[in-house]
Amino acid sequence: MNINHLNYFVEIAKNHSFSQTAANNNISQTAVSQQIANLERELNTKLFDRSILPIQLTPAGKIVYERALIILNQVQMIKSDLQNIEQPKVIRLAYPEGFGEPLEKFVLPFVQKNEPPECVLVKTDLDEIQNSLLQHLVDVAICFDSEITATTEIETLTIMHGNFELIVGPEHELYQKQEIRLADLARQNIIGITSKTNSNTTKLMFEHAKQDGFPLQISTTVKDTETALILVKLNQGVTFMPDYYPLTNEFSKLHRLKIINTHHQFNICLAWKKQNLAARSFVEDITKS
């Protein structure tokens, strides 16, 4: 069975048009029709009902369509696996803002002292990490494990665990304190940091608050850490920050409070697509070093 025949068949089934499929592939409509005719002849059945517009799959065509999707997906996986084996010299590693410390601690020492594969760093929004892995835009990612939900397709390895702390400004009433209790945390105006308000990490923050028994008051949401810290500096709220995250000189007057008896914790992991053999090998080498 010709893979090209299946590709054209699936595309026609999706857009219900021979002419559109021909235009998408820069070939004539006659050529597309011939490809489908060959496939129908090989299977000895009609795949499309051409008597209605837009054209529709016949009952037999629907069966072939479901099987064709599986076959084409398997072919793509084979090509991807072979590409990963044949081209292991470059690993694209995604990291989001604020992950410089775990990146430097767990990955860069290995990269700096080893031969190829070369590691190319790709800065990516936290909530785009999973899509980047699934679409093979990157090979490996370092991120919060809460952002990886496609666990049937992506593997993870936890490399770091820690707590979220509260960052307050010099004018905040708790500035001189070293810790904050949950009842006091519930009264704070929290500045959330996310490029997507419904991200998995944001959902987990609310879930942790629910487990603590003290709901959070999110006063505003910003897309980056620097903006959040500026607002904290202006005493317009407080924000969560992982305990490893260093405050730069610009924000050296801000103060960290440990949150007592809280579920506001995090796991940082390395993640890679299961079929990406080069990525798997790269992660295994890191853990051995």
BELFENSUL-V545791 format. One record per backbone hydrogen bond with DSSP energy under -0.5 kcal/mol. CO is the residue of the C=O (numbers start at 1). NH is the residue of the N-H. If there is no record, write none. Layout:
BEGIN
co=CO nh=NH
co=CO nh=NH
END
This chain:
BEGIN
co=2 nh=6
co=3 nh=7
co=4 nh=8
co=5 nh=9
co=6 nh=10
co=7 nh=11
co=8 nh=12
co=9 nh=13
co=10 nh=14
co=11 nh=15
co=12 nh=16
co=12 nh=17
co=16 nh=55
co=17 nh=21
co=18 nh=22
co=19 nh=23
co=20 nh=24
co=21 nh=25
co=22 nh=27
co=23 nh=26
co=28 nh=32
co=29 nh=33
co=30 nh=34
co=31 nh=35
co=32 nh=36
co=33 nh=37
co=34 nh=38
co=35 nh=39
co=36 nh=40
co=37 nh=41
co=38 nh=42
co=39 nh=43
co=40 nh=44
co=40 nh=45
co=47 nh=58
co=48 nh=50
co=49 nh=52
co=49 nh=56
co=56 nh=49
co=58 nh=62
co=59 nh=63
co=60 nh=64
co=61 nh=65
co=62 nh=66
co=63 nh=67
co=64 nh=68
co=65 nh=69
co=66 nh=70
co=67 nh=71
co=68 nh=72
co=69 nh=73
co=70 nh=74
co=71 nh=75
co=72 nh=76
co=73 nh=77
co=74 nh=78
co=75 nh=79
co=76 nh=80
co=77 nh=81
co=78 nh=82
co=79 nh=83
co=80 nh=84
co=81 nh=85
co=82 nh=86
co=83 nh=87
co=85 nh=88
co=87 nh=90
co=89 nh=118
co=90 nh=92
co=91 nh=93
co=91 nh=120
co=92 nh=94
co=92 nh=139
co=92 nh=140
co=93 nh=122
co=94 nh=142
co=95 nh=124
co=96 nh=99
co=99 nh=103
co=100 nh=104
co=101 nh=105
co=102 nh=106
co=103 nh=107
co=103 nh=108
co=104 nh=109
co=107 nh=110
co=107 nh=111
co=108 nh=112
co=109 nh=113
co=110 nh=114
co=111 nh=114
co=118 nh=91
co=118 nh=120
co=119 nh=121
co=120 nh=93
co=122 nh=95
co=125 nh=128
co=125 nh=129
co=126 nh=129
co=128 nh=132
co=129 nh=133
co=130 nh=134
co=131 nh=135
co=132 nh=137
co=132 nh=138
co=133 nh=136
co=139 nh=273
co=140 nh=94
co=141 nh=271
co=142 nh=96
co=143 nh=269
co=144 nh=147
co=145 nh=148
co=147 nh=149
co=149 nh=151
co=150 nh=153
co=150 nh=154
co=153 nh=274
co=155 nh=272
co=157 nh=270
co=160 nh=268
co=162 nh=266
co=163 nh=243
co=165 nh=241
co=166 nh=168
co=166 nh=257
co=167 nh=239
co=168 nh=255
co=169 nh=172
co=172 nh=175
co=174 nh=177
co=178 nh=258
co=180 nh=260
co=181 nh=185
co=182 nh=186
co=184 nh=187
co=185 nh=188
co=188 nh=190
co=188 nh=217
co=189 nh=238
co=190 nh=192
co=190 nh=219
co=190 nh=220
co=192 nh=194
co=192 nh=222
co=196 nh=199
co=199 nh=203
co=200 nh=204
co=201 nh=205
co=202 nh=206
co=203 nh=207
co=204 nh=208
co=205 nh=209
co=206 nh=210
co=207 nh=211
co=208 nh=212
co=209 nh=213
co=209 nh=214
co=216 nh=218
co=217 nh=190
co=217 nh=219
co=220 nh=192
co=222 nh=194
co=224 nh=228
co=225 nh=229
co=226 nh=230
co=227 nh=231
co=228 nh=232
co=229 nh=233
co=230 nh=234
co=231 nh=236
co=232 nh=235
co=238 nh=191
co=239 nh=167
co=241 nh=165
co=242 nh=245
co=246 nh=248
co=248 nh=251
co=249 nh=252
co=251 nh=254
co=255 nh=168
co=257 nh=166
co=258 nh=180
co=258 nh=260
co=259 nh=262
co=263 nh=265
co=264 nh=164
co=266 nh=162
co=267 nh=145
co=268 nh=159
co=268 nh=160
co=269 nh=143
co=270 nh=157
co=271 nh=141
co=272 nh=155
co=273 nh=276
co=275 nh=277
co=276 nh=280
co=277 nh=281
co=278 nh=282
co=279 nh=283
co=280 nh=284
co=281 nh=285
co=282 nh=286
co=283 nh=287
co=284 nh=288
co=285 nh=289
END
